[in-house]
């Protein structure tokens, strides 16, 4: 601090009561303005008193070690001309010492041990497996320079069995890199793009969950829920770590990590990424995520080889437990990709749907939709062609492609606005909704609803799958989930019937009724019925058909009656009875949906309910 300029300029006074520790200049010495003159100590803190102007020190007025009161004279200064010989000695303040300060150098050296470059052998082994490090994945996910790390200096809680140097060198960040970064800020701006990122480091103690590792996770989960930040979790790792010795607990079952992570559901988007092996506690966190993105080489399981063998359930190699082909087919994996680079791209794409609208988009030729559904009503087709036709070009992200394949679910954009697409898939089971498809669709409705994404349903279904085999799969409970999820929705729902809309299955895909959507339209190929039209004829006209001899006469009667049912259930006729709102040219579908979305709003949450399954 500078001397008080309100006092005599020739005397330097103590600005507060303190102990005089040291004079930094001697009588006769020339000093520059701002140059430290004396050091005082008060409340255990040392303060430098500086020259108010260029001057020459004339004499000390107090003694080192003396307790001085506020205002005590410390030394006398004179003008430079008082001692002309001192003028020549006036020189610029000495340059700062070369190199960083000691404390900064210590910080840099410590932080260097947390970087991949400090462990070249571990990184080389990782790369040899065709995998990336945790820090490489974070650098790829986050916008350049946006990531701020939490808890980088943590080490494993194992000081009773390992040296500090060993722990600092071999357990950096205690096996999980955590922080906050930006994703897609070029599209949505800095504020909307911030998200929490947590990446287990498989090169550190196999990515296991240790004491400080859990503390770091808990810290970031708290930040995420308080600040309403999305979360991206790179979940690879082996679960709980039994080797931590500096933790005064036995089982650790009181940890809040899993409950805290689960509480994020429905509050913020939560993305899980799995590459390599993801077992036990790591898999539990992964399973609580809204969406799971996994590489083809991944293995995901609630127990790894050691846990399985310890439970007396056999001896297995890690590769045999929860391989990606199994987990994609059973619905655990939402997005299956080739490698971690593709997983990061998928994560960025997924997050974008919850970050806002985009102002620029492109689209496919809408005329192609006129040929998407064959004129032959019994001919299958690829409904993904329709999905790509109504969505902005390149925006489609399909979820759980390998599971519940008679209903497709995808996130997309229509004129820049994020939406959820539900689509019947006539290429599988003719579009009939089985238990898996119902579960898939119901969960997708929940996902869209909690995050405020409107739902667009493209319907071509003969209804719910029926029969003894279907009922053995608890079909009654599973398909009812769709009605329950839709009954509590708060987001707009728009429905387009592409071809078949039969029975309860069609009603479920329309949110419970054809009048539940904000608007329900059909293509000219649309046909409606309380059940499959062929079955309706055989059931409703059984007597008439049995009255005809088996053969051409009975078959001719059946075809005539079926044609009548098809005509009665045709979209143009149904629109006349106001069971639907409109029949539209397929080429107008995208514009029609865009206008409907522009007229819609997201309502208040629909409240809680008891799930059917």
N, C-alpha and C positions, 0 to 999 in steps of 0.2 A: 504494500500500500504506500501511496505517496504521503509525504509530510503535509500537514494541514496548511494550505496557502493563506488562510485567514489570519494566521499568527505571523510574527516577525519573520521575514524571509531569510534572516541570517541565523535563526535558531531552528533546529529540528526538534519537535516535541513528541512525547509518547502519546499515541492516539487513545490508549486505554491502559488500565493498570496491568502490569505484566512484569516478568523477570527479564532483565537484559542478558541475553545469551552470548552475543558476539558482535564486535564491530567488524565490518567488512572493508573499511577504508581507514587510512591513517592520516594524521595531521600533515598538511602540505600536499596532499594528493589531489589532483584535479579529477573531477567527476562529471559525467554527463547527466542530463535530465532523465529521470527514470531509473538511474543506476542504484542498486541496493546499497544502503549505507550501514544498516544495523539490523540485528535479528532480535525480536522480542518473543517471549513465550507466555501464552495465556490459555488456560483450560486445556493444557496438554497439546496445544497447537502452536507452531512457530510461524511468525509473521515477519516478512521483510519490510523495512521502512525505506522508501526510495527518495532520491534527490528530487526536489520540486523543479529545479532548473540546473543549467550548467553552472558549476561553482568550483571553489577550492575549499577543502576541509581545513578549518583553522584549529579547532581543538575539540577534544572529547569533554563532555560536561557531566558524564555519569560513569559508573564503574561496571565492568562485567560482573554478573552475579547479583547486582543490586535489584531490589524490588522497587520499581518506579511506579508512581501514581500517574493517572491520566493528566497530561499537560506538563509533565516533568521535562526539562530541557535535557536533550541527549547529546547533541553536538552543535558546534557553531560552524556556519559556512560563510565564505566570503566570495565576492565576485571574482571572475577569472582574472581581471586586470590587476587585482591586488598583488598577484604573484605572476608577473609576465613570463617568468621562466616556466611556469606551469602550463602556459598556453600551448607550448610545444609538446607537452606531455599529453594534452587532450587528444584522444584518438577514439575511433569508433569502438563500441563495445566488442569484446572478443567474440569471434564466431562461435556458434554452438558446437559442442563436441561432435566429432564425426561418428556416424552410425546411430542406431536406435538406442533409446534409453534402456537401461538394464531390465526394468519391469516389462517394457514392450517386447524386448528380445525374448524374455522368459515366456511371455504369452504366445509369441509366434512359434517358438520351439514346441510348446505344449500342444498348440492347435495343429501343428504339422503332424503330430503323432496320430491325429484322428483322420487324416486324409488317406486315400487309397495309396498314394505314392509311398507312404511309410511302410506298407506291407506288400511289396511287389510279388512275393511268392504266393501269398493268399489270393491276390488278384489274378495272377497267372493261372492258378488252379481253377478259379472261377471262370475265366475266359475259355480255358480248355474244355469246360463242360458246355460251352455255347451259351453261357449266362452272363449277365452284367452285375456289377456291384450295386449296392443300395444307393450309393451316391451318384452313380451313372444314371440310374433310373430316375432319381429325383431331378437331376440336371436336365434330363430329356423331358420330363413332365412339366416342370415349372418354367415360366418365361425367364430369359436370361437376367441374372442379377436380382431376381425377386425373392429368393428363398432366404429366410432368416431362421437360423437353427436354435433350438432349445436343447439344453442339456448335453452339449457336445463333449464336455469334459468329464462326464460320468464314466466310471469304470465298474467292473463287476465287484460285487460285495464279497470278495474272497481274500481279504488282506490277511486272514489268519493262516492261509495256506500258500499264498503267493506274495512275492515282493511287489512294492509299489511300482518299480520300474517295469516289471513283467506285466502287471495289470495295465499300465498306461500304454505299453507297446502292443499288447495282444488282446485287450478287451475294450477298444475305443468305443465311446458312447454307450457302453454296456450292451452292444449288439442291436441297437435300434436308433436310427437317425430320425429325428422329429423336428418339426418346425412349421412355418407358415410361408406359403408362396403364392404366386399368381399363375393362373392357367387361363389362357385365351384372352388376356387383357387387350390385345390388339383389336378384338371384336367387341368386347363388352366393357372395357375400361378397368381401371385398377381396382376400384372398390368392389364391383360385382365379380371380379375374377379371383379374389383371395380365397384360399382354402387351406385347411390343415393337411399336412402330409406326414405320414408315419411309415417308415420302411425298415422292417426287420433285416438285419445284416447277417446273411447266412455264412459269411466268412468269419464271424465272431461267435464262438461257442454254438455253432450250428443254428444261429438265429433263435435261440431259446429265450424264454421269458424269465428274467432274473428280477431281483428285488428292485434295483434302481431302474431297470428296464420298465417294470410295471409303474414305478413312480413317474417316469417320463410320459408314459402312455396316459396315465390318469391326468397329468397336468394338461396335456394337449386336448384330451377329451373334454375337460372342463372349459378350456378356452373355446372349443368348437361350439358347445351348447350355449355358452354365455353370449358369444358373438355371432351365433347363427352362421357358422362357417361350414361349408361342405367338407367332407373328410375323404381322403384317398389313403387306403391302407395297402402297402405291399406286405403280404402276410406270410411269406415263405419262412418256415422255421419248424423246430421240433417240439414246441410246447414248453411246459414247465421245466425249470432248471433246478435240479436237486443239489448242485455243488456250491451254492452261495452260503458262506459261513458267518457273514457279518450281519445276520438278520435274525433277531431273537424271536422266531416263530417256529412252529412245528409243521403244520400242514399248509398254512397260508390260504385257507379257504375263506378267510374274511376279506380278502382283497376286493376292492370296488371295481376293478377294471372291466369285468365282463358286464356287470349291471350298468355301469356308466356308458359303455359302448352301446348296449342294447337300447338305452334311453334316447340315443340319437335317432332311432328309427322314427320316421314320420316328422322329425323336426328339421333335419337337414339332409341333403343327398349324401349317401355313404357308399363309396366305391371300394370294392376289394379286388386285389390283383394277386394271383397265385402263379408262381413259376417254380420249378424244382419241387421240393417236398414241403407240404404244409400239413402238419399233424397236430392233434390234441388242442391245446389252448390257442395256438395260432389259427387252427381250423375253426374253432368256436367263434373267434372274432370275425373271421372271414364269412362264416355262415350267417352272421347278423347283418351283413351289408345288404343294401338295396339291390346291388348288382354284383355278380362275381365274374370277373374277366380272368381267364386262365389260358396258359399256353398248352400246346399239345403234349409237351414233355412233362407236364405237372402231375403230381399225385396229391390228392386231398383226402384226409381221413381223420376221424375223431380219435384215432390211436395209431401210433407208429409201431414198427416192428417190436421194439422193446416192451411196450405196453401190452401188445397182443400176446407175445410169448410169456410175459409175466403173469398174464391172466389165464394161462394154460389153454390158449386158443389156437396154438400152432406156431410154427416158425415160418415167417414170410420175408421176402426181400421188399425193400421200400417200393420198388417198381410194381409190385403186385397189389399194392393197397391203393384203392381209389384212383386208378388211372383216368386220364381225361376222357377217353372214349366212354367209360362207364358213367362218369359224373356229368358228361354232356347229355347222354341219353336219359339219365334219370332226373334231370332238371336242376342239379346242383349248380352247374356252370351256365351262366346266362350268355356269355360271349366267348367262344372258343377261337383262339388266334394262334398263329404260328410261333411267335417269339415275344420277348419282352418289349421290343420296339413296337410291334403291332399292338401289344396290350396297352402301352402308353398312349398310342394314337386313339385306341378305342375309348380309353378313359377320358381323354380330352374331348372326344366327340360326345360321349355320354354327358359329361358335365355341362357342355354347351347348351343342352336342352333346358337346364335349370338356371341359366345365367341371363336369359332374356331373348328378345327377338333380334333378328338381323335385318338390315335395311336393303340388302342386295340378295337376289336369288335368281336362279335359272330354272327351267322346267322342260320336260319332254313334250313332244308334239301331242296335244290332247286328242287329235283325230285318231291316234292309234288305239285309244280305248274303245272305239266303236267295234273293233275286231277282237277285243280281249276275251269275250265270252262267245264260244261257238254257238251257231244257230241250232245245232243239234243239242237238244236239252240233256242228252245222256252223255255228252262228250266232256271229259275232264279238261282242265286247263291250268295254267300257272298263275295263281292269284297274285304272285309277287309282281307280275307285269302291271296289274292294276295298282298295287301299292306304289310302285315306282312312278306310275303315271299321274297319280294325284299328289304325290309329294314333290317338294322342291328337289331339283337334281342333286344327287350326292348326299342328301340329308338322311336317308333311311338307315337306321341301326336296328337290326332284328335282334330280339332277345329270346333265349331258350329255343333256338332253332331246332335242336335235336330232340326236344321233349314235347309231348302233347301236340303232335304235329298236325292234327286236324284243325287247330286254330293257331294262326300266326300272330305274334305280338311284336310291335316295333315302335320305336320313337322316330319321329320325322318332323318336318316343317312344311307348312302350307303358307306360301307368301310370307316367309320369314318367321311365322309364329310356331312355336313348339307344340306338337300334339302327340297323342298316343294313338296308334293304329291297331285295331283288332280286325282280323280278317279270317273268314272261313277258308279252309284249304280243301277244295274238292278232290285234290290229288291224293289225299290220305283219308281212308274210311268214307270217301264221298263227302267229307266235311262234317260227318256225324261227330258229336261232342262226347268223347269218353271221359273217364275220371281224370286222367292226366291233363287233357285239354281244358277241362273245367277248372282244375286247380291253377293251371297256368294263366287262364284268362282272368279268373277272380283276383289273383295276386297282382296282375297287371293293372286291373281297375283300381286296386288299392294304391299302387305305386303312383299312378297318374293323379288320383284324387288327392292324396296328401301333399303332393307338390304342385297342384293347381294346373295340370295339363289337361286341356279338353280331349275328349275321346271321340274318335271317328271309327265307326264300325262298318265293315264291308261284309255283308251277310250273304252266304250261299250254303245253307245247311239243311239236311233232311231231319234235323232235330237231335235229341240226345240219343246216344247209342243205347240199345235195349237188348234184352236177352239174358239167359242164365249166366253166361260168362261175364257180361258187364255187371250184373248185380253182385257177383262174387267179389267185385272190386269196390264195393260200397258206393255204387253209382248214385244212389239216392242222396247220400250226404254230400258227395263231391260236387255234383251238378248244382245242388242248392246253394253252394257258396256263391255262385254268380248272382243269384237273385239278392242274396243278403248284402254283398259288396255294392251292387248297383243301387240298392234301396237307400243307402246312406251317402251316396255320392253328392259332391257339391260342385263338380265341374260340368260344363256343357257336354252333352252327348249328341252326336249327329250320326244318323244311320243311313246307309245306302244298301238296298237289296239288289245284288247283282243278278241272282237267279233264284234259287230255292229259299223260301222262308216258310218252313214247316214247323208247326207245333211249338212246344215249350222251348226247344233249343233256339229257334229264331227269336222268341220273346226274350230269352236270357241274353242273347247277343245284342238286343236292342235296349238293354237295361231293365227288362222285366215286362215290357209292353211296347207295342209299336208307337204308342203315344207318350212314352217316357222321354224319348229324345226331344231336343228342342225342335228338330225337324227330321222327318223320315221320308226318304224318297226311294224310288226304284228305277232301275233301267228298264227298257222295254222288254228285256228278257226275264224280268222278275215274275215269279209264280208263287202263289200263297195257298196255304191249306192248314187245317188243324192237325194234319199228319201227312205223311208221304202220300202223294196222289194215287200211286199204284195200289198202295195198301188200303187207301180209303175206298177205292172201287171194289177191290176184292172183299173187303169187310162189309161195306154198305150195300153191295149188290150181290151178295152171296147167293141168295135164292134165285135171282134172275140168271146168274151165270150157271148155277147148277141145273137149271131147267133146260139149258142147252146141252146137246150131246158134246162130249169131250172131243175137241178137234177144231177144225177151221171155224165152225159156227160160233163156238164159245169164244174163241180167240177174237173173232170179228166183233162180237158184242163187247168184249173187254176193251178193245181198242176204241170203239165208238164212245163207250162210257168214259174212258180215260180222257179222250179228246174234249168231251163236255166239261170234265172237271178242270182240265188245263185252261180252257177258255173262261170258265167261271172264276178261276183263281188267277187269271192274268193280271199283270200290273195295271193295265188301262182300266179293267173292270173294278179292281180293288180301289183304285183312286176315286172312282165314281161313288163308291160307298163311304168314302172318307176314312177308310182304315189306314191309309197312308196320306201324306201331304202332297206328293207330287210324283210325276213320272218325268224323268229328265233324259236328254240326249247324253250318252256316256261322255262325249267330248266336252260337255259343259260341267262335268262333275267337279273338277278342280275349282273352277270359278264359283260354282254353287256352294261348295264347302267353305271357300274363303269368305263369301258374303254371309253365310250362316255364322261362322266364327266371329266375324266383325260385329254381329248383332248379339253376341252372347256375353255372359259374365260368369265369373266364379262366385258361388254363393258361400254361405257360412258352413262350417263343418257339420256333418249330418249326425254326429253323436256316436256313441259306442253301440256294439252289438255282440252277440255270442256267435262265434263262427260255427258253421255246421260241421266242421271237421277239425 
